[in-house]
Amino acid sequence: MSCPVSPKLDFGGTTPYEDYVHASVLHTLQQQWSKDPREMSFLVITQVMELYFGLLCFEWRQAQTELRADDLRAAVRTLRRSDLHLQALSAAWRPIARMTPTEFNSFRDALGEGSGFQSGMYREMEFLLGEKSASMLVPHRAVPAMHDQLERSLGLPSLYDDVLAALRRKGFDIPQSVLDRDLTKAYQPSAEVEQVWAAIYRGDDRDLLELGEALTDIAEEFARWRYDHLLATRRSMGSKVGTGGSAGVAWLEKRTQRAVFPELWTARSYV
Protein backbone atom coordinates (compact mmCIF):
# COMPACT_ATOMS: atom_id res chain seq x y z
CA MET A 1 0.00 0.00 0.00
CA SER A 2 1.47 3.35 -1.03
CA CYS A 3 1.66 6.20 1.45
CA PRO A 4 -0.07 9.51 0.63
CA VAL A 5 2.26 12.20 -0.68
CA SER A 6 0.50 15.11 1.02
CA PRO A 7 -0.25 15.35 4.76
CA LYS A 8 -3.82 15.18 5.99
CA LEU A 9 -5.20 18.71 6.20
CA ASP A 10 -8.83 18.42 7.27
CA PHE A 11 -9.53 16.89 10.68
CA GLY A 12 -13.12 18.02 10.93
CA GLY A 13 -12.27 20.24 13.90
CA THR A 14 -9.13 21.21 15.78
CA THR A 15 -5.93 19.46 14.78
CA PRO A 16 -4.48 16.67 16.95
CA TYR A 17 -1.45 18.94 17.44
CA GLU A 18 -3.66 21.68 18.89
CA ASP A 19 -5.47 19.19 21.13
CA TYR A 20 -2.15 17.91 22.47
CA VAL A 21 -0.07 21.11 22.77
CA HIS A 22 -2.83 23.74 23.24
CA ALA A 23 -0.69 26.09 21.16
CA SER A 24 -3.55 28.56 20.61
CA VAL A 25 -3.84 28.95 24.39
CA LEU A 26 -0.08 29.37 24.86
CA HIS A 27 0.04 32.19 22.34
CA THR A 28 -2.63 34.18 24.18
CA LEU A 29 -0.59 34.34 27.39
CA GLN A 30 1.82 37.09 26.32
CA GLN A 31 0.31 40.41 27.34
CA GLN A 32 2.69 43.35 26.96
CA TRP A 33 2.45 46.16 29.50
CA SER A 34 4.52 48.60 27.47
CA LYS A 35 4.84 49.52 23.80
CA ASP A 36 8.49 48.50 23.62
CA PRO A 37 8.95 45.48 21.30
CA ARG A 38 11.79 44.17 23.47
CA GLU A 39 9.34 43.46 26.25
CA MET A 40 7.86 40.59 24.22
CA SER A 41 11.24 38.86 24.16
CA PHE A 42 11.61 39.29 27.92
CA LEU A 43 8.06 38.09 28.56
CA VAL A 44 8.24 34.98 26.37
CA ILE A 45 11.63 33.94 27.75
CA THR A 46 10.36 34.38 31.30
CA GLN A 47 7.36 32.18 30.53
CA VAL A 48 9.63 29.57 28.93
CA MET A 49 11.68 29.58 32.13
CA GLU A 50 8.51 29.02 34.15
CA LEU A 51 7.67 25.99 32.02
CA TYR A 52 11.14 24.61 32.58
CA PHE A 53 10.80 25.18 36.34
CA GLY A 54 7.66 23.03 36.31
CA LEU A 55 9.29 20.38 34.13
CA LEU A 56 12.31 20.13 36.44
CA CYS A 57 10.06 19.74 39.47
CA PHE A 58 8.22 16.95 37.65
CA GLU A 59 11.47 15.18 36.76
CA TRP A 60 12.92 15.42 40.27
CA ARG A 61 9.72 14.06 41.81
CA GLN A 62 9.93 11.19 39.32
CA ALA A 63 13.53 10.57 40.42
CA GLN A 64 12.37 10.54 44.04
CA THR A 65 9.81 7.84 43.21
CA GLU A 66 12.52 5.75 41.55
CA LEU A 67 14.93 6.25 44.45
CA ARG A 68 12.30 5.12 46.93
CA ALA A 69 11.88 1.96 44.85
CA ASP A 70 15.70 1.51 44.97
CA ASP A 71 15.81 1.67 41.18
CA LEU A 72 19.02 3.70 40.99
CA ARG A 73 19.54 3.20 37.27
CA ALA A 74 16.10 4.60 36.46
CA ALA A 75 16.72 7.50 38.84
CA VAL A 76 20.03 8.29 37.14
CA ARG A 77 18.35 8.28 33.70
CA THR A 78 15.76 10.74 35.00
CA LEU A 79 18.41 12.94 36.61
CA ARG A 80 20.46 12.96 33.40
CA ARG A 81 17.39 14.04 31.45
CA SER A 82 16.73 16.83 33.93
CA ASP A 83 20.31 18.07 33.51
CA LEU A 84 19.57 18.63 29.80
CA HIS A 85 16.51 20.67 30.81
CA LEU A 86 18.72 22.76 33.10
CA GLN A 87 21.12 23.40 30.23
CA ALA A 88 18.24 24.65 28.09
CA LEU A 89 17.04 26.79 30.99
CA SER A 90 20.48 28.38 31.30
CA ALA A 91 20.57 29.09 27.56
CA ALA A 92 17.37 31.11 27.91
CA TRP A 93 19.34 33.88 29.68
CA ARG A 94 21.30 34.81 26.56
CA PRO A 95 18.79 37.16 24.86
CA ILE A 96 18.04 38.89 28.17
CA ALA A 97 21.72 39.17 29.06
CA ARG A 98 22.43 41.02 25.82
CA MET A 99 20.06 43.87 26.62
CA THR A 100 21.77 47.18 27.36
CA PRO A 101 20.63 49.13 30.46
CA THR A 102 18.75 51.54 28.20
CA GLU A 103 16.96 48.70 26.43
CA PHE A 104 15.95 47.02 29.69
CA ASN A 105 14.87 50.30 31.26
CA SER A 106 12.60 50.95 28.27
CA PHE A 107 10.08 48.48 29.70
CA ARG A 108 11.32 47.83 33.24
CA ASP A 109 8.68 50.09 34.80
CA ALA A 110 6.02 47.76 33.38
CA LEU A 111 7.25 45.07 35.79
CA GLY A 112 6.40 47.23 38.79
CA GLU A 113 7.43 45.17 41.81
CA GLY A 114 7.35 41.95 39.79
CA SER A 115 10.41 39.73 40.10
CA GLY A 116 11.40 36.18 39.26
CA PHE A 117 12.14 35.90 42.99
CA GLN A 118 8.35 35.66 43.40
CA SER A 119 8.02 32.56 41.20
CA GLY A 120 6.27 29.81 43.12
CA MET A 121 7.56 27.07 40.83
CA TYR A 122 11.13 28.29 41.17
CA ARG A 123 10.65 28.15 44.94
CA GLU A 124 9.43 24.57 44.54
CA MET A 125 12.65 23.83 42.64
CA GLU A 126 14.75 25.20 45.48
CA PHE A 127 12.80 23.18 48.05
CA LEU A 128 13.35 20.00 46.01
CA LEU A 129 17.08 20.78 45.95
CA GLY A 130 17.14 21.11 49.75
CA GLU A 131 17.10 24.90 50.01
CA LYS A 132 14.21 25.18 52.45
CA SER A 133 12.99 28.36 54.16
CA ALA A 134 9.55 28.93 55.69
CA SER A 135 9.89 32.69 55.12
CA MET A 136 9.83 32.05 51.37
CA LEU A 137 6.15 31.07 51.65
CA VAL A 138 5.17 34.65 52.46
CA PRO A 139 5.02 36.06 48.89
CA HIS A 140 2.53 33.32 47.90
CA ARG A 141 -0.11 33.83 50.59
CA ALA A 142 -2.47 35.53 48.14
CA VAL A 143 -2.44 32.46 45.86
CA PRO A 144 -3.78 29.73 48.18
CA ALA A 145 -3.14 26.78 45.85
CA MET A 146 0.51 27.75 45.33
CA HIS A 147 0.98 28.53 49.02
CA ASP A 148 -0.52 25.18 50.06
CA GLN A 149 1.66 23.32 47.56
CA LEU A 150 4.82 25.02 48.82
CA GLU A 151 3.83 24.50 52.45
CA ARG A 152 3.52 20.76 51.77
CA SER A 153 6.81 20.69 49.91
CA LEU A 154 8.54 22.50 52.75
CA GLY A 155 7.94 19.53 55.05
CA LEU A 156 8.64 16.76 52.51
CA PRO A 157 12.01 15.14 51.78
CA SER A 158 14.11 16.86 49.15
CA LEU A 159 15.65 14.99 46.24
CA TYR A 160 18.91 14.78 48.19
CA ASP A 161 17.10 13.44 51.27
CA ASP A 162 15.80 10.56 49.15
CA VAL A 163 19.29 9.95 47.76
CA LEU A 164 20.73 9.70 51.27
CA ALA A 165 17.89 7.42 52.41
CA ALA A 166 18.59 5.13 49.45
CA LEU A 167 22.30 5.03 50.33
CA ARG A 168 21.49 4.09 53.90
CA ARG A 169 19.27 1.22 52.68
CA LYS A 170 22.26 0.01 50.67
CA GLY A 171 24.28 -0.21 53.88
CA PHE A 172 26.15 3.09 53.91
CA ASP A 173 26.64 4.87 57.22
CA ILE A 174 24.28 7.79 56.67
CA PRO A 175 23.51 9.11 60.19
CA GLN A 176 19.92 8.66 61.30
CA SER A 177 20.07 12.22 62.62
CA VAL A 178 20.54 13.46 59.04
CA LEU A 179 17.47 11.54 57.85
CA ASP A 180 15.40 12.56 60.89
CA ARG A 181 16.31 16.25 60.74
CA ASP A 182 13.73 19.03 60.52
CA LEU A 183 12.84 18.88 56.83
CA THR A 184 11.49 22.43 56.86
CA LYS A 185 15.04 23.74 57.35
CA ALA A 186 17.76 24.10 54.73
CA TYR A 187 20.04 21.08 54.43
CA GLN A 188 23.32 21.43 56.30
CA PRO A 189 26.52 19.56 55.34
CA SER A 190 27.45 16.45 57.31
CA ALA A 191 31.00 15.12 57.79
CA GLU A 192 29.63 11.56 57.87
CA VAL A 193 27.79 12.03 54.57
CA GLU A 194 30.95 13.52 53.10
CA GLN A 195 32.85 10.35 54.00
CA VAL A 196 30.14 8.18 52.44
CA TRP A 197 30.54 10.00 49.13
CA ALA A 198 34.32 9.78 49.40
CA ALA A 199 34.01 6.00 49.85
CA ILE A 200 31.69 5.76 46.84
CA TYR A 201 34.14 7.69 44.67
CA ARG A 202 37.02 5.49 45.84
CA GLY A 203 34.98 2.39 45.01
CA ASP A 204 34.00 0.69 41.79
CA ASP A 205 30.19 0.52 42.01
CA ARG A 206 29.29 2.12 38.67
CA ASP A 207 25.64 2.67 39.57
CA LEU A 208 26.58 4.70 42.66
CA LEU A 209 29.27 6.61 40.79
CA GLU A 210 26.77 7.45 38.06
CA LEU A 211 24.32 8.64 40.71
CA GLY A 212 26.95 10.90 42.25
CA GLU A 213 27.94 12.33 38.90
CA ALA A 214 24.35 12.89 37.79
CA LEU A 215 23.67 14.85 40.99
CA THR A 216 26.91 16.80 40.57
CA ASP A 217 25.91 17.73 37.02
CA ILE A 218 22.61 19.07 38.31
CA ALA A 219 24.30 21.03 41.10
CA GLU A 220 26.81 22.48 38.63
CA GLU A 221 24.18 23.44 36.07
CA PHE A 222 21.96 24.99 38.75
CA ALA A 223 24.92 27.03 40.00
CA ARG A 224 25.59 28.10 36.41
CA TRP A 225 21.96 29.19 35.99
CA ARG A 226 22.22 31.30 39.15
CA TYR A 227 25.49 32.82 38.00
CA ASP A 228 24.08 33.61 34.56
CA HIS A 229 21.16 35.30 36.31
CA LEU A 230 23.64 37.39 38.26
CA LEU A 231 25.56 38.35 35.10
CA ALA A 232 22.39 39.20 33.17
CA THR A 233 21.19 41.41 36.02
CA ARG A 234 24.57 43.08 36.49
CA ARG A 235 24.82 43.77 32.75
CA SER A 236 21.28 45.12 32.28
CA MET A 237 20.82 47.14 35.48
CA GLY A 238 24.11 47.38 37.36
CA SER A 239 23.70 47.65 41.13
CA LYS A 240 20.21 49.16 41.17
CA VAL A 241 17.62 47.84 43.60
CA GLY A 242 15.89 44.78 42.13
CA THR A 243 12.37 45.02 40.73
CA GLY A 244 11.12 42.92 43.64
CA GLY A 245 12.69 45.25 46.18
CA SER A 246 15.76 43.10 46.88
CA ALA A 247 19.34 44.36 46.83
CA GLY A 248 19.53 43.20 43.20
CA VAL A 249 23.05 42.13 42.30
CA ALA A 250 24.15 41.93 45.96
CA TRP A 251 21.28 39.52 46.71
CA LEU A 252 22.10 37.36 43.69
CA GLU A 253 25.80 37.29 44.59
CA LYS A 254 24.89 35.90 47.99
CA ARG A 255 22.73 33.20 46.40
CA THR A 256 25.44 32.09 43.98
CA GLN A 257 27.72 31.22 46.91
CA ARG A 258 25.38 28.47 48.10
CA ALA A 259 25.97 25.00 46.65
CA VAL A 260 23.34 22.25 46.56
CA PHE A 261 24.36 18.66 47.44
CA PRO A 262 27.40 20.12 49.28
CA GLU A 263 29.19 16.90 50.27
CA LEU A 264 29.45 15.84 46.64
CA TRP A 265 31.87 18.74 46.19
CA THR A 266 33.86 18.52 49.41
CA ALA A 267 34.20 14.70 49.34
CA ARG A 268 36.44 14.96 46.30
CA SER A 269 39.24 16.27 48.51
CA TYR A 270 39.40 12.83 50.18
CA VAL A 271 39.53 10.67 47.06
DAHU-V126283 format. One record per pair of residues at least 4 apart in sequence whose ideal C-beta (glycine too) atoms are under 6 Angstrom apart, sorted by sequence separation. I is the first residue (numbers start at 1). J is the second residue. If there is no record, write none. Layout:
<<I;J> <I;J>>
This chain:
<<11;15> <14;18> <17;21> <39;43> <93;97> <99;103> <101;105> <104;108> <144;148> <157;161> <168;172> <174;178> <176;180> <242;246> <247;251> <263;267> <14;19> <18;23> <34;39> <66;71> <99;104> <126;131> <127;132> <157;162> <167;172> <246;251> <140;146> <141;147> <168;174> <242;248> <259;265> <32;39> <140;147> <167;174> <241;248> <66;74> <67;75> <200;208> <240;248> <66;75> <140;150> <164;174> <239;249> <63;75> <178;190> <200;212> <30;43> <123;136> <137;150> <30;44> <165;179> <63;78> <234;249> <62;78> <63;79> <233;249> <175;192> <59;78> <233;252> <120;140> <118;139> <132;154> <230;252> <59;82> <172;196> <56;82> <120;146> <127;153> <230;256> <123;150> <130;158> <155;183> <56;85> <124;153> <155;184> <226;255> <227;256> <55;85> <128;158> <130;160> <154;184> <226;256> <128;159> <52;85> <52;89> <219;260> <219;261> <49;92> <48;92> <215;261> <45;92> <216;264> <215;264> <134;184> <45;96> <132;184> <132;185> <41;95> <132;186> <131;186> <130;187> <38;103> <197;263> <54;121> <57;124> <197;264> <39;107> <53;121> <57;125> <60;128> <53;122> <56;125> <194;263> <198;267> <202;271> <36;106> <193;263> <197;267> <201;271> <36;107> <53;125> <194;266> <198;270> <34;107> <189;262> <194;267> <198;271> <189;263> <34;110> <33;110> <64;159> <67;162> <64;162> <60;159> <67;166> <160;261> <115;242> <117;244> <115;243> <114;243> <115;244> <130;260> <113;244> <129;260> <104;236> <111;243> <76;210> <80;214> <83;217> <90;224> <72;207> <76;211> <79;214> <83;218> <86;221> <90;225> <93;228> <97;232> <101;236> <89;225> <96;232> <99;236> <76;214> <83;221> <90;228> <97;235> <72;211> <93;232>>
